[in-house]
């Protein structure tokens, strides 16, 4: 078992954080996951504000979204061997946990650290466990270009760039929002909303990459 970067004063909090809803227990880690998600957003936003002062709000938003993405958190959870420690229902014991489940485990453990020892401890835990992605962010002035990553994959697979399809739009004149999905070789990926076509396409590329990373283990 990989040692955790926090010594729990209340070990039952860690046990609860590692208890998935599939166990059917009266209590599971979903509330801790909710709390950990909020703590993670605060800690990463604070880190970006403190360490990369040249970033504007838009770049900070994109970078934070990348750091707290399912892909990144799932990778950290694997390094921490959370899947091996998790308590899951009988029907899931012989199956590998999905990236989403692994990311949720990480958030639940972070929530447990916060309840166990407060914000300073949660901040230290996040900085330690997310050291690699945060180090990457510290050297950037903008978020990883996910549209370029998706285009590279699409051209390798089909020979042509992905298409971006407008599925819906709402609002009026200066307050519009657009729902756009990426398509590769006739396959449509989950759509994403944005305030402009460019923003929605970027988030649509992000959604498509999440699917492809999980299915094929593509390297980012």
Phi, psi and omega in degrees: 000133180285128181295141180273145181280034176203129176267112186286130171289327178240092182301339180294333176295318177295317179301319179293320180299332182264007182261109182280153182299337181294345179291339182078009178295157178292336175233141178218191189269007188294322178291322176293324177298316178301314180294315181297325178299316180292318179297318181298316178303315181296312185296316181291320177299317178298318180297315179297318180296320186282318191265331183239072187294344181281348184283138173274178185300318182297315180295321178298320180297315180295315182294320177298318179300324179290314182299320184266012181293159179302320183299311183294312182295323178296320178297318178296317180299323177294317179299327180275356181059039180291329179298321180291335182265346186291148173257115182235167179292163184302324183290349183248358186292335181260010181244145176290139179289142179288165177301321180296317179294321179295317178298320179296322177299316179300313181298321179295319178295320177297319176299322179293320177299317179300314179292327184287321189217004174095181187293321180300318179293319179295321178297315180296319179299312182295317180297323180288310185286332180258022185304316183293308179295325178293323178296323177295317181296322184300335180263006183255156172248355176206167182288156173308135185279096186286334176295322178292320178298316181292322179296318178301314179296315182298318181292327176293321186276318188242346182086357180225157179293163176292154173262149177241119188250129176281117182267329183196160171212154182212166181094182184229140171039264187270006181226048182270159172221148185232138174256116185231142177237146175272144176233136176229120179056036180085354178269126180261131179264168181303141180280167179214146179270149173207160181282342175224166176301317182298315180294317180294322178295321179298315179289329176294320176297320178301313180297318180296319180295323177302317178296313183291322177301316183290321183285321192238357181064036180296143179274134179272000000 
